[in-house]
Amino acid sequence: MIIQSKNVWIGNKFMPCQIEIEKEKIAAIHKYNSKNVDKDYGERKIIPGIIDIHIHGGFGIDTNDATEEDMRKLQVGLAAEGVTGFLPTTITQTEEVLTRALKNVAKVYKNQAKGSEILGIHFEGPYLDFEFKGAQPPECIVPPSVEQFKRFQDAADGLIKVITMACEHDPNYELTHYLAENGVCVSQGHTGASYEDSLIAIGNGARGFTHTYNGMSRFNHRELNVVGASLLTRDTYSEIIVDGNHASYDAVKLFMLAKGEDHSILITDAIIGKGMPIGSKFMFGNHPIQIKENGSAYLLDSPTNSLAGSTLQSNIGIKNIIEKVGLNWEYAIKSASTNPAKYLRIDNEYGFIKANYKASITVLNDDYSVEATYVKGECVYHK
């Protein structure tokens, strides 16, 4: 199969060319109009497939409570947003609930739906800081434990690729060391660490930061704290939610300019309420949540009206980076596609439009709506 467009993202720019797809991979890149094509996308933008490494659910589905059928519905729904790969993300809960959720994702991983590809699992908690827990249920937060994590990873069939934790509560960084040695990306999040403690955690194996600005000790001109570490360290990757609610667009611009185009990662942090009407109420982590007028979800039992997660669509996140934040397509595409692949260490197969890479690509219209989504060579969504 050969598809083409006048705007294909290659070499950090849009150019006219053809993409030849054979089985699951990109077989070759050809000059525009040089061969007969199966699909001509005109001037629509073809970019490397979007990878969301932090998403709890959507469309009434939550990773913690999902059935196998639910997870497959989530795969289908995300494909319509241009997401070609994602990490179903858990929220802090009891070991029993988390174990059941991990086993469920592992089953679906072996027999995936025709939709966005499950690339692994993001394990958010339960090893968090109480003060910066956000919407994570405090009654289920526990101290870091190598032995407990081994049980979780066994239940997940080795699929836990990222873990959000407060490394300052990890005695002698024992779990941090174990995770780093076994290829799990340690992401500092829901943490009250100091700037120095955050750097020490990096020295002990932490590679990332979870939803920068949210759920972490605040930046101050005399004490940079975790936000400062996220902004300044260029050998780590940092998540950011670009919905205008979790961080203002100016704050996102500051973050991306400081972090650089090669280490910023766009996430949705979307929860069960994605795709549901404004005003909808539901339970998340055993706590009541409601979607407010601005589109985000809030804890109803919080005296401070705490944010509980977003309902952001990934393609709209790209739009916001360009039109609201005021940065270019290179920032948008790298943060949505290339950088997540690098962080997960799968950038030898994903995150670029190149020969021998997986043919997982997203086709966008001028208004950033998704025209088509290809996952490993198969068109799994078409408008």
N, C-alpha and C positions, 0 to 999 in steps of 0.2 A: 504494500500500500504506500502511496506517495501523497502527501499533503503539502500545500504551499501557502505562503502569504508574503505580502510585501513588507511585513514587520515581524521577523523572527529574531528572538534574542540570542545572539551569538557574539562572543568576544566582547561582552558588556556594551552592546549596541544593537539596535534594531536594523535588520537588513533584509532585502528580498532574497528568498531562497526556498528550496524544497527540502522536505524531510522524508527520507525513505524509511519506512518501518517494516521490519521483518520479525515476526513472532513477537517477543516481548521487548525487543531492543530497537534502537535507532541504527539502521544498517549503514546509512551514509547521508551526507548533506550535499545537495546538488545546487547548481546555479538556478535561479528563478526561470521558470518556463522552459527548462532544458529537457524535461521528460514529461510524458503524459501523466496527468495527476488524477487521483481518485477524489480529492476534495480540495477546492480552492477557497481559502478563507479571505481572499481579497486583501483589504488593508487592516483586518483584525490583528490584534497583537497575540503572538504565540510565545509563551514564556515557559521556563521550566516549571514543572508541577509544584503547586503550593504544598508545603509540609507544615502542619500545625502540631507542634510538640507538646501543647498544653491545652487540652479540651476535655472537660468533664462530661459533656453530653449536649443534648439539644433535642428539640421536637418531642418533648415530654419524656426523654430518655436520660438516665443517669448511670454512669459507669458502675457505681457502687451497687446499684440495685437491678441492673439490666439483666434480661434473659439473653440467650443466644439470638433469638429473633430480634430483640431490641437492638443489639449491637449491629446486626446486619442492616436494620432500618437506618441506623446512624450512618453507616458507610454510604448508603444510597443518598441520604440527605446531604452529606458533606460534599459529595461529588458535584452537586448542583452549585456549590460555592467555589468550584475550581480546586478543591482540596484533593490531591492525588495520594497523599499519605498522612497519617496522623498517629499520635500516641494517646489512646484512651487514658484518661487521668483519674485517679482515685482521689478521694478526700478522706481525711482522718476518720477512722471508725474502729470498732473492736476488731481484734484479730480474726474472729469468726466471720464477720461481714467482709473484711478485706480479702481473706483467703477465698471466700466464695466468689467474689468479684474477679480476682486474678485467675481463678480456674475457668471462669466463664469466658474471659477474653482469650485465654489460651486455646480453648476449644474452637472459638470462632476464627482465630488466627489460622488454624489448620484447614478450615473450610470457609473461605471468605466470600462475602457477597460481591456481586458485580457493582462495585462502587469504590470509594476511597479505600486505599490499602492500609490495614493495620500494620505499623512498622515496629511496634513494641508497646511498652506501657510506661507512663509517667506516674510514679508513686509519690504523691504529695502528702507528706506526713507518714506515720504519726509522731515523728521525732522532731517536734517543733517547740518554739518558745511561747509561753502562755501570754505574755504581754502583746505579742505581735501575731497572735493566732488568726486574726480576722474572723472569717466565717467557719473556721475549723472547730469542731466541737471539743471544748476543753476537757470534757470528761474522758476522752479517748486518747489524749496526748500522753505519751510514755517516753521514758529515757531511751536513747539509742541502744540497740542490742544487735550484735553480730549474729547471735544464734537465732533470734527472732527473724531477722531479715533473711537468713538462709531458708527458713520455713516459708516465708513469703515468696522468695525467688523460686523455690521448688514448686510451689503451687502455680506460679506463673510460667512454668516450663522455661525459665531463663529469660523471659521477655521483658523484665524490668530494665529499661535502658537509661532512665533518668529518675533521680530521687530528689525531692525537695526536703531539706532538713536544716535545722539550726545547729551548725557544726560546733558552736561554742558549748553545747551541752553534751558533746560526745567525748567521754573521758579518754584522754590521751589520743584522741582522734582515731580510736580503734576501728570504728565502723567506717569512717571516712577512708582510712587506709585500705580496708578490705574492699570497699566499693571501687576505689580507684584501681586497685590491683586486678579486679575482675571485670573491668570494662564498663562499669556503670557510671554515668555522668552525675557527679554530685553538684547539686544546685543549691546555693544558699538562699533560703527563703523562709518567711515567717520566723525571722531571726532578730534578736536584739543585740547582736554582736557589735563591738566597737570596730573602728576602721582597722586597728592593729590586729584584732582577733580575726577579722575577715581576711586579711592578708595571710595570717598564719594558716587559716583554713585552706587557702589556695596553695600555700606551700606544702600542705599535707594531702593534696589531691583534688580539692574542689575545682570544678571547671566552669561553673556557670552561676547565674543569679536568676531567681524566679520573680516574675512580674515586677520589674524594677519600679521603685517608689512605693509600692504597696506591700504591706506585710513585712516591713524591715525598718531598722533604726534610721531616723531621718538625717539628712545632710545638714550640717551646721558649718559656718565658716571657721570655727575653731575645732570642731570635731566632725570629721567627714562621715563617720559611721558606715553602714553597709551601702547606703545609696552612693556615697563617694567612692567606695571600692568598686561598685558596679560601673560607675561612670569612667573611672580612671584606668582600670586594669585592661590592657589590650591583649593579654594572653588568655582571657576568659570570654565566654559568650553570655550575653544578657538578654532576657526576655523583656518585651514591652507590649502592653495592651494599648492599641491605638484607636480608642473609641471616644476620646474627648472627655470621658467621665473618670476613668481610673487615673488619668494624668491629663492635664491640659495639653493642647497641641503645642504650645510653646515649650512646655516641659519635655514633651517628646522630642522636639527639635534639639533642645539642649542635650538630651540624652544621646541622640543619634550622632550629633556633631562631636560630642565628647568621646563616645564609644567607637565611632568610626563605622564605615559602611560594611566592614568585613566581620564584625562581631555582634551586630544587633540582630535580634530575632523577633519577628512579629508573631505574637500568639493571640488567640481569641480569649482563652480562659473561659470559654463559653460553658454555661451550665444548662440544666434541664429546661430552662425557660427560653432558650434560643428558639425562634420561630413561633413563640406563643404570644398572644395578645397582651398589650399594655394592661396592667392591673391584675394579671394572672397571679394566683398564689399557689405555692407548692412547698414541699418539704425538701430541704437540702442539708445533709449531715444532721438529721434529726431536729433541725431548726426551721421555723416558718420564714419563707422568703416571698417577696413580692416584686414584680417588675414595675418600675416607676416610669414616668413620662419620658425620661431621658433614655430609656431603653435598657438600663442596667438593673440588676437585681439587688435588693437590699434586705438585710436581716430585720424582721418585724419586731423581734424581741430585744433589739439592741438600743440602749439609751442614746448612743451616738450615731444612730442611723447608718451603721456600717455597710459598706459595699460587700456583696457576697459573690459577685462574679458578673460576667458580661453576657450579652446576647449577640456579640459582634459576629459578622460574617467575614471570612478571610478576604474575599475579594473587595469588600468595603474597607477593610484595613489597608489594603494597597491603595485604594482611592484616597483614603484619608492622609496617608503619607505624602502623596503627591499634591492633593488639592487643599488639605487643611494644614498639614505641617509645612509644606512648601519645599520638599526635597524632591530629587529626581528619580527616574525609573531605576537607576542603579541601586540606590538605597532600598527602594521598594522591593525589587526582585531579589536582591541578595538577602534581605531580612525575611522574606517570605519563602524562599526556595533554597538558595545556595547555602546560606549560613546554617539553617537547621540541619541540612545534610552533612555539613562539615562537623557540626557539634556531635551528631550521632555517629560520626565516622563511617558514613555510607556515601561520601561524595565521590567514590570511585564508580558509583552506579546511578546516583540521583543528584539533582540540583543543577544540572547543566543540560543544554541541548547539544549533544556531541555524539559522534559515532561510538558504538559499543556501550552507550549508556541506556538505562531503561527508558522506554518510550512512554514516560509519565510526564505529560505536558498539559498546560492549561491555555485555552483560547479565550481572549477577552474582547468584548465589544468596546466601542469608544466610551460608553457610559459605565464601563467596568463590570457590567453584567457578564455572566459566563455564557459563552456561545457553545463551548464543548470542553469536555474533560476526557483525556486519554490516560488510562492506567495500564502500564506495561503493555502498550501496543493496542489495547482495546478501548474503543470509544464507550465509556460507561455513562456519559451524560451528553445530551445534545439538546439545545434550546428548541 
